[in-house]
Amino acid sequence: MDQKPEHLNVMFSPEYAVPVFGYAVPPLALVILFVNFLMVWILLKRHMRSPANTLLICIAISDTLAIVLPVIPFVYFYTFGFYEDFIPFAWCRVFFNLVHVFPLLCNMASLWSTVALAFMRCFSVWRPLHAKSTITLTRTYITIIGIYILSALVYTPAMFEYTYIPLSSPSLMDPNTTIISCHLQQTRSHLSESFCNFHTWIQIIFTSLLPWFLITFPDFGLLYKLKKTEKERKTLTDESFDQKDDSKGKDLLSKTKLVTGRRMTSWMIFVVVSMIWLVEIPFAVSFTLYQSHTNGDVMRNHLGSSVVFILLIKYISYPVMFLIYCFMSQKFRKTFSEIVFCSSRGKYSPESSTKTYKDLSSDLRKKQRSNLASVSSEC
């Protein structure tokens, strides 16, 4: 068998890969790194801790790693222009793992975390009395650990797909220089057609087909419940305006605010899930078609120009989820404004949020009594 050194242009056409991977993705990765770091920092605040926010942290970290890890070889090859030459031997394993293995592993973890988030919110909406006792932080941590273990099991065989054979060859950029490149040879396990097909379809099912089939049910369940909650909110609002008794009116108003808050949270999860769902559909289709036609030999098959732009759209969608969460969560907006604008006025605290109307009235009466006492002492 004739052994030839590997070249990047076999996979990505430089016409589109250089402007996208070399100049658009690196600054985008810095933006995503900053935005998601700020998001995780806010969600880790004591009063922000919850099972849903813990899953959002997992999604943010997975999405950040999915773009930051491949940026390292992208900068070296496409920004600095070394894509014109053969892949150096030192970069062969690094490039394959950072571009083809770890981003897909992180993407799978992000997808399954989104599925868990959608089912969690759907259960909270349909079974609100059992939500707190069933959905706990401990069970959320176990779910996240299970998701990463499953992702690692699916993509660990891909790390050992090739053995890297060093080859000396004249450089394409400077023919007078000899470069030590590599030839990728599939291992014995991946040369077996039965194992290769089995592992390929395991990746397709667990990375594309199964998560998006499962996420359909809670997404439509949330949509149905949101419409029902909207009718309930309108009914409570009309009753609160018609109510003559002040105490009953206040109870209805507080109940209306509670329903509105739950509705906004549900809308937030529904929009986030739907947005990710729509963005991931082209990626899932292209990933399925590509994996099914390459038989696992991803380094010697052309990915096509469409995959480059699909990856770019996918990368752009990562920080959008943060903006949606920021604008749709009142607690998040308060904490965000306190951190960004360094404002201590109106700072959120669990103690201040639990203070009732009666507590405020008693504080006001105490202050009036102290003022009267000081006036009488002066007299």
ZADRENDREN-345572 format. One record per residue (C-alpha): x, y, z. Coordinates in Angstrom, 3 decimals, always signed. Each point is the difference from the previous one (the first is absolute). Example, Ala and Ser with C-alpha at 12.3 -4.5 7.8 and 13.67 -1.06 7.14 Angstrom:
% ZADRENDREN-345572
> x,y,z
> +12.300,-4.500,+7.800;
> +1.370,+3.440,-0.660;
//
This chain:
% ZADRENDREN-345572
> x,y,z
> +0.000,+0.000,+0.000;
> +1.427,+3.404,-1.011;
> +0.383,+2.204,+3.072;
> -0.499,+3.729,-0.622;
> +0.238,+2.877,+2.488;
> -3.294,+1.531,+1.116;
> -1.236,+3.383,-1.207;
> -2.791,+2.153,+1.436;
> -1.397,+0.962,-3.411;
> -1.359,-3.532,-0.353;
> -2.593,+0.783,+2.715;
> -0.648,+3.749,-0.275;
> +0.124,+2.136,-3.118;
> +2.324,+2.961,+0.771;
> -2.298,+2.328,-1.945;
> -2.481,-0.061,+2.900;
> +2.030,-1.490,+2.856;
> +2.584,+2.812,+0.096;
> -2.437,+2.944,+0.446;
> -2.333,-1.936,+2.317;
> +2.392,-2.057,+2.145;
> +2.975,+2.332,-0.286;
> -1.580,+3.436,+0.480;
> -3.656,-0.293,+1.096;
> +0.076,-2.829,+2.550;
> +2.971,+1.116,+2.214;
> -1.466,+3.411,+1.005;
> -3.426,-1.633,+0.321;
> +1.542,-2.547,+2.375;
> +1.368,+2.822,+2.170;
> -3.462,+1.604,+0.153;
> -1.642,-3.320,+0.889;
> +2.681,-0.686,+2.613;
> -0.634,+3.382,+1.671;
> -3.806,-0.168,-0.254;
> -0.294,-3.559,+1.315;
> +2.546,+0.674,+2.753;
> -2.158,+2.930,+1.145;
> -3.110,-2.185,-0.242;
> +1.551,-2.778,+2.101;
> +1.271,+2.547,+2.527;
> -3.504,+1.418,+0.449;
> -1.683,-3.401,+0.163;
> +2.458,-1.120,+2.681;
> -1.179,+2.760,+2.344;
> -1.572,-1.384,+3.147;
> -3.524,+1.278,-0.642;
> +0.107,-1.196,-3.633;
> +0.698,-3.656,+0.733;
> -2.692,-2.372,-1.241;
> -0.211,-3.240,-1.998;
> -0.922,+1.872,-3.198;
> +2.848,+2.493,+0.397;
> +2.423,-2.854,+0.701;
> -0.920,-1.575,-3.337;
> +0.398,+3.392,-1.690;
> +3.516,+0.194,+1.455;
> +0.726,-3.443,-1.450;
> -1.310,+1.128,-3.410;
> +2.073,+3.212,+0.113;
> +3.210,-1.876,+0.872;
> -0.600,-2.659,-2.670;
> -0.731,+2.602,-2.687;
> +3.097,+1.995,+0.958;
> +2.265,-3.051,-0.223;
> -1.608,-1.010,-3.319;
> +1.285,+3.203,-1.656;
> +3.125,+0.827,+2.042;
> +1.684,-3.398,-0.485;
> -0.032,-0.026,-3.852;
> +1.037,+3.681,-0.108;
> +3.534,-1.003,+1.082;
> +0.796,-1.943,-3.220;
> -2.153,+2.394,-2.069;
> +2.226,+2.937,+0.965;
> +3.189,-1.918,-0.740;
> -1.057,-1.354,-3.383;
> -2.516,+2.496,-1.422;
> +0.926,+3.300,+1.647;
> +3.764,-0.464,-0.344;
> -0.313,-1.647,-3.425;
> +1.577,-3.411,+0.722;
> -2.984,-1.763,-1.597;
> +1.893,+0.170,-3.322;
> +2.548,-2.515,+1.262;
> -0.250,-3.585,+1.232;
> -1.153,-0.540,+3.581;
> +3.087,-0.135,+2.278;
> +0.380,-3.220,+1.924;
> -0.337,+1.821,+3.355;
> -3.415,+1.343,-1.083;
> -1.528,-3.195,-1.429;
> -1.530,-1.455,+3.165;
> -0.647,+3.452,+1.482;
> -1.852,+1.220,-3.091;
> -2.150,-3.111,-0.292;
> -1.019,-0.018,+3.677;
> -0.557,+3.771,+0.340;
> -1.985,+0.328,-3.241;
> -1.796,-3.344,-0.457;
> -0.336,-1.623,+3.434;
> -0.189,+2.396,+2.960;
> -2.368,+2.576,-1.612;
> -2.459,-2.769,-0.899;
> +0.298,-1.414,+3.523;
> -0.767,+3.440,+1.482;
> -2.809,+0.529,-2.505;
> -1.581,-3.298,+1.035;
> +0.243,+0.980,+3.687;
> -1.624,+3.360,-0.783;
> -2.852,-1.657,-1.938;
> -0.800,-2.499,+2.731;
> +0.171,+2.749,+2.641;
> -2.545,+1.939,-2.068;
> -2.208,-3.102,-0.128;
> +0.255,-0.354,+3.793;
> -0.804,+3.720,+0.421;
> -3.105,-0.282,-2.192;
> -1.284,-3.079,+1.841;
> +0.747,+1.649,+3.356;
> -2.010,+3.111,-0.813;
> -2.832,-2.019,-1.556;
> -0.252,-2.117,+3.171;
> -0.004,+3.173,+2.134;
> -2.867,+1.428,-2.039;
> -2.103,-3.153,-0.083;
> +0.764,-1.183,+3.569;
> +0.752,+3.188,+1.984;
> -0.754,-1.602,+3.387;
> +2.580,-2.748,-0.519;
> +2.644,+2.091,-1.781;
> +2.056,+1.118,+3.021;
> +0.127,-3.434,+1.578;
> +0.759,-1.786,-3.278;
> +2.346,+2.446,-1.753;
> +2.880,+0.629,+2.396;
> +3.545,+1.278,-0.438;
> +1.426,-3.404,+0.929;
> -1.981,-1.753,-2.735;
> +0.982,+2.752,-2.428;
> +3.694,-0.548,+0.758;
> -0.446,-3.751,-0.525;
> -1.743,+0.687,-3.330;
> +2.837,+2.251,-1.196;
> +2.641,-2.563,+0.993;
> -1.979,-2.705,-1.819;
> -0.240,+2.189,-3.124;
> +3.760,+0.543,-0.135;
> +0.711,-3.695,+0.644;
> -2.350,-0.949,-2.862;
> +1.639,+2.562,-2.308;
> +3.469,-1.291,+0.905;
> -1.042,-3.606,-0.655;
> -1.379,+0.903,-3.435;
> +3.084,+1.951,-1.152;
> +2.863,-1.775,+1.778;
> +0.365,-2.592,-2.832;
> +0.429,+2.899,-2.458;
> +3.148,+1.105,+1.846;
> +1.638,-3.301,-0.930;
> -1.278,-0.115,-3.568;
> +3.393,+0.694,-1.585;
> +3.647,-0.823,+0.530;
> +2.348,+2.775,-1.102;
> +2.988,-1.024,-2.138;
> +2.737,+2.663,-0.441;
> +0.992,+0.781,-3.587;
> +2.730,+2.262,-1.377;
> -1.093,+2.077,-2.980;
> +1.070,+3.237,-1.757;
> -1.983,+2.954,+1.274;
> -2.664,+1.359,-2.352;
> +0.726,+3.559,+1.159;
> +3.783,-0.316,-0.266;
> +1.174,-2.932,-2.198;
> +3.561,+0.374,+1.304;
> -1.209,-0.881,+3.524;
> -0.882,-3.505,+1.144;
> -3.010,-0.289,+2.298;
> -0.868,-2.951,+2.205;
> -3.676,-0.570,-0.617;
> -2.194,-2.988,+0.798;
> -2.057,-2.664,-1.662;
> -3.203,-1.041,+1.722;
> -0.650,-3.695,+0.010;
> -3.222,-1.354,+1.425;
> +0.403,-2.394,+2.916;
> -1.024,-3.635,-0.218;
> -3.259,+0.572,+1.851;
> -1.062,+2.760,-2.390;
> +1.089,-1.990,-3.036;
> -2.684,-2.507,+0.954;
> -3.051,+1.004,-2.018;
> -2.467,-1.299,+2.595;
> +1.587,+1.973,+2.871;
> +0.372,+3.114,-2.134;
> -3.668,-0.037,-1.022;
> -1.096,-0.718,+3.573;
> +2.022,+2.891,+1.454;
> -1.079,+2.364,-2.775;
> -3.690,-0.629,+0.665;
> +0.542,+0.268,+3.769;
> +1.357,+3.518,-0.596;
> -2.880,+0.884,-2.330;
> -2.686,-1.280,+2.395;
> +1.360,+1.501,+3.224;
> +1.250,+3.284,-1.494;
> -2.787,+0.827,-2.448;
> -3.068,-2.189,-0.279;
> -0.891,-1.035,+3.554;
> +0.409,+3.360,+1.838;
> -2.059,+1.887,-2.587;
> -2.676,-2.673,-0.008;
> -0.250,+0.167,+3.813;
> +0.046,+3.788,+0.214;
> -3.129,+0.256,-2.166;
> -2.293,-1.276,+2.784;
> +0.856,+2.487,+2.779;
> +0.198,+2.848,-2.501;
> -3.575,-0.505,-1.212;
> -1.088,-0.811,+3.566;
> +1.308,+3.379,+1.151;
> -1.723,+1.747,-2.899;
> -3.361,-1.577,+0.906;
> +0.389,+0.881,+3.671;
> +1.070,+3.571,-0.801;
> -3.211,+0.605,-1.926;
> -1.997,-1.405,+2.910;
> +1.927,+2.177,+2.478;
> -0.644,+3.060,-2.145;
> -3.760,-0.545,+0.319;
> +0.359,-0.473,+3.766;
> +1.992,+3.222,+0.289;
> -2.651,+1.982,-1.884;
> -2.732,-1.436,+2.233;
> +1.888,+0.916,+3.183;
> +0.715,+3.492,-1.301;
> -3.680,+0.620,-0.779;
> -1.046,-1.317,+3.439;
> +2.541,+2.187,+1.814;
> -1.409,+3.129,-1.644;
> -3.567,-1.015,+0.832;
> +0.820,-0.976,+3.626;
> -1.303,+2.497,+2.596;
> +1.592,-1.579,+3.077;
> +3.559,+1.363,+0.343;
> +1.425,-3.121,+1.655;
> -1.438,-2.323,-2.637;
> +1.092,+2.426,-2.691;
> +3.575,-0.061,+1.315;
> -0.033,-3.803,+0.084;
> -1.177,-0.128,-3.593;
> +2.638,+2.519,-1.061;
> +2.767,-1.995,+1.686;
> -1.307,-3.172,-1.636;
> -0.053,+1.813,-3.354;
> +3.643,+1.050,+0.461;
> +0.932,-3.588,+0.875;
> -1.716,-1.362,-3.112;
> +1.662,+2.708,-2.123;
> +3.433,-0.889,+1.397;
> -0.486,-3.690,-0.708;
> -1.268,+0.835,-3.460;
> +3.090,+2.094,-0.786;
> +2.313,-2.767,+1.216;
> -1.826,-2.549,-2.149;
> +0.141,+2.304,-3.015;
> +3.723,+0.450,+0.576;
> +0.639,-3.763,-0.008;
> -2.312,-0.493,-3.006;
> +1.741,+2.721,-2.048;
> +3.486,-1.259,+0.919;
> -0.877,-3.605,-0.839;
> -1.755,+0.931,-3.251;
> +2.859,+2.253,-1.102;
> +2.614,-2.685,+0.649;
> -2.257,-2.558,-1.663;
> -0.290,+2.050,-3.197;
> +3.733,+0.764,-0.084;
> +0.986,-3.613,+0.602;
> -2.238,-1.492,-2.703;
> +2.324,+0.926,-2.921;
> +3.012,-1.151,+2.023;
> -1.706,-3.287,+0.889;
> -0.975,-0.660,-3.626;
> +3.478,+0.776,-1.338;
> +1.650,-2.015,+2.790;
> -2.246,-2.999,-0.699;
> +0.599,+0.106,-3.760;
> +3.730,+0.477,+0.419;
> +0.490,-2.754,+2.575;
> -2.092,-2.469,-1.980;
> +2.010,+0.580,-3.205;
> +3.545,+0.148,+1.387;
> -0.095,-3.278,+1.949;
> +1.917,+1.710,+2.779;
> +3.000,+1.112,-2.105;
> -0.616,+3.711,+0.646;
> +3.509,+1.239,-0.821;
> -0.093,-1.043,-3.660;
> -3.478,+1.147,-0.999;
> -0.982,+3.456,-1.145;
> -2.343,+1.677,+2.458;
> -1.409,+2.473,-2.524;
> -0.402,+3.756,+0.187;
> -3.475,-0.231,+1.549;
> +1.422,-1.588,+3.169;
> +2.283,+3.017,+0.484;
> -2.947,+2.406,+0.049;
> -2.144,-2.352,+2.100;
> +2.753,-0.039,+2.619;
> +0.207,+3.807,-0.148;
> -3.755,+0.361,+0.605;
> +0.272,-2.499,+2.825;
> +2.820,+1.999,+1.601;
> -1.960,+3.257,-0.300;
> -2.996,-1.576,+1.761;
> +2.027,-0.780,+3.144;
> -0.096,+3.506,+1.599;
> -3.582,+0.664,-1.161;
> -1.313,-2.338,+2.704;
> +1.663,+2.200,+2.606;
> -1.751,+3.110,-1.357;
> -3.382,-1.758,+0.019;
> +0.498,-1.096,+3.594;
> +1.169,+3.491,+0.972;
> -3.057,+1.755,-1.401;
> -2.611,-2.543,+1.126;
> +1.133,-0.611,+3.599;
> -0.625,+2.878,+2.417;
> +2.320,-1.448,+2.655;
> +2.740,-0.407,-2.591;
> -0.461,+3.580,-1.231;
> +0.304,+1.363,+3.540;
> +3.166,-1.957,+0.725;
> +1.436,+0.886,-3.403;
> -0.583,+3.724,+0.500;
> +1.531,-0.143,+3.491;
> +3.169,-1.653,-1.337;
> +0.379,+2.055,-3.189;
> -0.955,+3.408,+1.421;
> +1.317,-0.725,+3.523;
> -3.228,+1.263,+1.545;
> -0.704,-0.841,+3.625;
> -3.352,+1.760,+0.069;
> -2.847,-2.461,-0.241;
> +2.382,-2.910,+0.325;
> -1.696,-3.340,+0.016;
> +0.075,-2.046,+3.166;
> -2.137,-2.942,+1.048;
> -0.862,+1.727,+3.272;
> -1.308,+3.163,-1.645;
> -2.047,-1.957,-2.509;
> -1.929,-1.796,+2.771;
> -1.057,+3.175,+1.811;
> -3.807,+0.316,-0.050;
> -2.330,+2.986,+0.020;
> -0.710,-0.490,+3.722;
> +3.713,+0.108,+0.794;
> +0.375,+3.275,-1.853;
> -3.015,+1.466,+1.823;
> +1.339,-1.012,+3.404;
> +3.369,+1.572,-0.824;
> -1.744,+3.221,-0.986;
> -2.027,+0.049,+3.265;
> +3.155,-0.552,+2.067;
> +1.686,+2.894,-1.764;
> -2.995,+2.272,+0.670;
> -0.024,-0.961,+3.688;
> +3.686,+0.763,+0.324;
> -0.537,+3.393,-1.607;
> -2.894,+0.765,+2.404;
> +2.110,-1.060,+2.953;
> +2.841,+2.293,-1.017;
> -2.425,+2.921,-0.439;
> -1.605,-0.561,+3.415;
> +3.425,-0.184,+1.692;
> +0.940,+3.322,-1.541;
> -3.204,+1.535,+1.339;
//
